Amino acid sequence: MQDPKREDGSLPGREAVPGREAASGRDAPAWPPGDGAPGVNGVSVDAVLPAAGLGSAGRNPRRIPEATVARLPVYLRSLLEMADAHIVTISSERLAEMAGVNAAKVRKDLSYLGSYGTRGVGYDVQFLLVQINRVLGLTQDWPVVIVGIGNLGHALANYKGFSARGFRIAALVDADRSKVGEVVAGLPVRHLDELPEIATEQTIAIGIVATPAGSAQEVADLLVAAGVTSILNFAPAVISVPRGVSLRKVDLSIELQILSFYQQLRVVAPRVAEA
């Protein structure tokens, strides 16, 4: 019987080498450390990693491009929908449709994980769930501190989706002493002066900045000084961090302004055409 081809056209015994995209940025991610992580949806990670070439005996040395890393959470969300619907396999075309990209890009992205679907069958949903969770580090516990307990800080502290993905809100911090001691989402608000102690006590991995713009840089500096190496900035301000610290920014006002640009085009274009 002829060997089934993978979705990228290669045979199971021959690993297709993805395009050599340079990993951009100082924090381009590689394979996360640590083995023996728990499974996903009942599938053991330790059982899957050797098959994917990611076990401790021979970890894949290729770095994953940042653009691919940015798409992995989108694939993960789509795969979770498939798993909830008890769908066992998924084609690259279907996953691409759900993720809003093309199928070739899906196949290339998944090849960085060592996953190649079988032509005519597709990808095993549970297998992909384990791989993506493992590569994104979602099988680990990441303690998080939220700095700035205003309206946004309250909302973030009460969001249940963080813990479902392994991001445990471990501490809440604010510079306003009138807020200290207030209990939010089951946690007492502590003062900003306690941040170094909190970071050590809770082994904080990620700091979320939810302060006004004028305080954002100072808070980021304090987080870095406390040993926090990953920061998510919700403040409407540009902040800088030293080399070796990962920084991501979420600015809703910028996204609204971009939407405003396209909305304006829809309004103005018909008028120009009529003139």
C-alpha positions as CSV (number, residue, x, y, z in Angstrom):
1,M,0.0,0.0,0.0
2,Q,1.3,3.4,-0.9
3,D,2.4,5.5,2.1
4,P,0.0,8.3,2.8
5,K,1.3,11.8,2.1
6,R,1.2,14.6,4.7
7,E,-0.7,17.7,3.9
8,D,2.5,19.4,2.8
9,G,3.1,16.7,0.3
10,S,6.1,15.0,2.1
11,L,6.1,11.4,3.2
12,P,5.9,10.6,7.0
13,G,9.5,9.5,7.2
14,R,10.8,12.7,5.6
15,E,10.6,15.9,7.5
16,A,9.8,18.9,5.3
17,V,12.0,21.8,6.2
18,P,10.0,25.0,6.5
19,G,11.2,28.3,5.0
20,R,14.1,29.8,6.8
21,E,12.4,32.8,8.3
22,A,14.6,34.8,10.6
23,A,13.2,35.1,14.1
24,S,12.8,38.9,14.4
25,G,13.2,40.8,17.7
26,R,15.3,40.2,20.7
27,D,12.6,38.0,22.3
28,A,11.9,35.7,19.4
29,P,10.6,32.6,21.2
30,A,12.2,29.2,21.2
31,W,11.0,26.0,22.7
32,P,10.1,26.5,26.3
33,P,12.0,24.7,29.0
34,G,10.9,21.8,31.1
35,D,9.4,18.4,30.4
36,G,6.9,16.3,32.2
37,A,4.1,18.9,31.9
38,P,0.5,17.7,32.4
39,G,-1.6,16.7,29.4
40,V,-4.4,18.5,27.6
41,N,-7.9,17.0,27.4
42,G,-6.6,13.7,28.8
43,V,-3.8,13.4,26.3
44,S,-0.3,13.1,27.9
45,V,2.2,15.7,26.8
46,D,5.0,13.2,27.5
47,A,3.4,10.8,25.1
48,V,3.2,13.4,22.4
49,L,6.5,15.2,22.6
50,P,8.7,12.3,21.4
51,A,6.5,11.8,18.3
52,A,6.8,15.5,17.5
53,G,10.6,15.6,18.0
54,L,10.3,17.9,21.0
55,G,11.3,15.6,23.8
56,S,14.2,16.2,26.1
57,A,16.4,13.7,24.3
58,G,16.4,15.7,21.1
59,R,14.7,19.1,21.2
60,N,14.0,20.8,17.9
61,P,16.6,23.6,17.7
62,R,14.6,25.8,15.2
63,R,13.2,29.0,16.5
64,I,9.6,29.8,15.7
65,P,9.0,33.1,13.9
66,E,7.1,35.7,15.9
67,A,4.4,35.9,13.3
68,T,3.8,32.2,13.7
69,V,3.7,32.5,17.5
70,A,1.1,35.2,17.1
71,R,-1.1,32.9,15.1
72,L,-0.8,29.9,17.4
73,P,-3.3,31.2,20.0
74,V,-5.8,31.7,17.2
75,Y,-5.3,28.1,16.0
76,L,-5.7,27.0,19.6
77,R,-9.0,28.8,20.1
78,S,-10.3,27.1,16.9
79,L,-9.1,23.7,17.9
80,L,-10.8,24.0,21.3
81,E,-14.0,24.7,19.5
82,M,-13.5,21.5,17.4
83,A,-12.7,19.5,20.5
84,D,-15.8,20.7,22.3
85,A,-17.8,19.6,19.3
86,H,-16.1,16.2,19.5
87,I,-14.4,16.6,16.1
88,V,-11.4,14.3,15.9
89,T,-9.5,15.6,12.9
90,I,-9.4,18.9,11.0
91,S,-8.0,19.8,7.6
92,S,-5.6,22.7,7.1
93,E,-8.3,24.3,4.9
94,R,-10.9,24.3,7.7
95,L,-8.4,25.5,10.3
96,A,-7.3,28.3,7.9
97,E,-10.9,29.3,7.4
98,M,-11.6,29.5,11.2
99,A,-8.3,31.4,11.8
100,G,-8.7,33.8,8.9
101,V,-5.5,32.8,7.1
102,N,-4.6,30.7,4.1
103,A,-4.1,26.9,4.3
104,A,-0.4,27.1,3.2
105,K,0.3,29.4,6.1
106,V,-1.4,27.0,8.5
107,R,0.7,24.0,7.2
108,K,3.9,26.0,7.5
109,D,3.1,27.3,11.0
110,L,2.3,23.8,12.2
111,S,5.5,22.4,10.6
112,Y,7.5,24.4,13.1
113,L,5.9,22.3,15.8
114,G,6.9,19.1,14.0
115,S,3.3,18.4,13.0
116,Y,2.4,17.3,9.6
117,G,-1.2,16.3,8.7
118,T,-1.9,13.3,6.6
119,R,-3.3,14.1,3.1
120,G,-7.0,13.1,2.9
121,V,-7.2,12.9,6.7
122,G,-5.9,16.2,8.1
123,Y,-4.6,16.9,11.6
124,D,-5.5,15.1,14.8
125,V,-7.2,17.8,16.9
126,Q,-6.1,16.5,20.3
127,F,-2.5,16.1,19.1
128,L,-2.4,19.7,17.9
129,L,-4.0,20.9,21.2
130,V,-1.2,19.3,23.2
131,Q,1.6,20.6,20.9
132,I,0.4,24.2,20.8
133,N,-0.3,24.3,24.5
134,R,3.2,22.9,25.2
135,V,5.0,25.3,22.9
136,L,3.1,28.3,24.2
137,G,3.9,27.3,27.7
138,L,0.2,26.9,28.7
139,T,0.8,23.6,30.5
140,Q,2.6,25.6,33.2
141,D,1.4,27.9,36.0
142,W,2.3,31.6,35.4
143,P,1.7,33.8,38.4
144,V,0.5,37.3,37.4
145,V,0.4,40.6,39.2
146,I,-2.0,43.4,38.1
147,V,-0.7,46.9,38.9
148,G,-3.5,49.5,38.9
149,I,-6.8,48.5,40.3
150,G,-9.1,51.0,38.7
151,N,-12.0,50.0,36.5
152,L,-9.8,48.1,34.0
153,G,-7.8,46.5,36.8
154,H,-11.1,45.3,38.4
155,A,-12.2,43.8,35.1
156,L,-9.0,42.0,34.5
157,A,-8.8,40.6,38.0
158,N,-12.3,39.2,37.6
159,Y,-11.7,37.7,34.1
160,K,-12.0,33.9,34.4
161,G,-10.3,33.2,31.1
162,F,-6.8,33.9,32.5
163,S,-6.8,31.0,35.0
164,A,-8.3,28.7,32.3
165,R,-5.1,29.2,30.3
166,G,-2.7,28.8,33.1
167,F,-2.3,32.5,34.0
168,R,-3.1,32.7,37.8
169,I,-3.8,36.2,39.1
170,A,-1.5,36.0,42.2
171,A,-1.5,39.6,43.4
172,L,-3.2,43.0,43.0
173,V,-1.2,46.2,43.5
174,D,-2.1,49.9,43.5
175,A,-0.3,53.1,44.5
176,D,-3.5,54.6,46.1
177,R,-3.4,53.8,49.8
178,S,-7.1,54.2,50.0
179,K,-7.5,51.0,47.9
180,V,-5.1,48.9,50.0
181,G,-6.9,46.2,51.8
182,E,-9.9,46.2,49.4
183,V,-10.7,42.7,48.2
184,V,-11.1,42.2,44.5
185,A,-11.8,38.8,43.0
186,G,-10.8,37.2,46.3
187,L,-7.5,39.0,46.6
188,P,-6.5,41.9,48.8
189,V,-5.1,45.0,47.1
190,R,-1.5,45.6,48.3
191,H,0.5,48.8,48.0
192,L,3.0,49.4,45.2
193,D,5.8,49.6,47.7
194,E,5.3,45.9,48.4
195,L,6.0,44.9,44.8
196,P,9.5,43.5,45.3
197,E,8.3,41.4,48.2
198,I,5.2,40.2,46.2
199,A,7.3,39.3,43.2
200,T,9.5,37.1,45.4
201,E,6.7,35.6,47.4
202,Q,4.6,34.7,44.5
203,T,7.4,34.1,41.9
204,I,5.6,36.5,39.6
205,A,6.2,35.7,36.0
206,I,4.1,38.4,34.3
207,G,3.1,41.9,35.2
208,I,0.0,43.6,33.8
209,V,0.2,47.4,33.8
210,A,-3.3,48.9,34.1
211,T,-2.4,52.3,35.3
212,P,-2.9,55.8,33.9
213,A,-0.5,56.8,31.2
214,G,1.6,59.0,33.4
215,S,2.4,56.1,35.8
216,A,3.1,53.4,33.2
217,Q,6.8,53.8,32.8
218,E,7.5,54.0,36.5
219,V,5.5,50.9,37.1
220,A,7.3,49.0,34.3
221,D,10.6,50.0,35.8
222,L,9.5,48.8,39.2
223,L,8.3,45.5,37.8
224,V,11.7,45.0,36.0
225,A,13.6,45.9,39.2
226,A,11.5,43.3,41.0
227,G,12.6,40.6,38.6
228,V,9.5,40.4,36.4
229,T,10.6,39.6,32.8
230,S,7.3,39.7,31.0
231,I,5.0,42.7,30.9
232,L,1.6,43.3,29.3
233,N,0.8,47.1,29.0
234,F,-2.8,48.2,28.9
235,A,-1.8,51.9,29.7
236,P,-2.2,54.3,26.8
237,A,1.5,55.1,26.8
238,V,4.7,53.9,25.1
239,I,7.0,52.3,27.7
240,S,10.5,51.0,27.3
241,V,12.1,47.9,28.9
242,P,15.6,46.6,29.0
243,R,16.9,43.8,26.8
244,G,15.7,40.4,28.1
245,V,12.3,41.7,29.1
246,S,9.3,40.8,26.9
247,L,6.8,43.6,26.4
248,R,3.3,43.4,24.7
249,K,0.9,46.3,24.4
250,V,-2.9,46.5,24.2
251,D,-4.2,49.9,23.3
252,L,-8.0,49.9,22.6
253,S,-8.0,53.6,21.6
254,I,-5.5,52.9,18.8
255,E,-7.6,50.1,17.5
256,L,-10.7,52.3,17.5
257,Q,-8.8,55.0,15.6
258,I,-7.8,52.5,13.0
259,L,-11.4,51.4,12.6
260,S,-12.3,55.1,12.4
261,F,-10.0,55.5,9.4
262,Y,-11.8,52.6,7.5
263,Q,-15.2,53.8,8.6
264,Q,-14.4,57.3,7.2
265,L,-13.4,55.7,3.9
266,R,-16.7,54.0,3.6
267,V,-18.5,57.3,4.2
268,V,-16.3,59.5,2.0
269,A,-15.7,57.1,-1.0
270,P,-19.3,57.2,-2.3
271,R,-19.3,61.0,-2.1
272,V,-16.1,61.2,-4.1
273,A,-17.5,58.8,-6.7
274,E,-20.7,60.9,-7.0
275,A,-18.7,64.2,-7.5
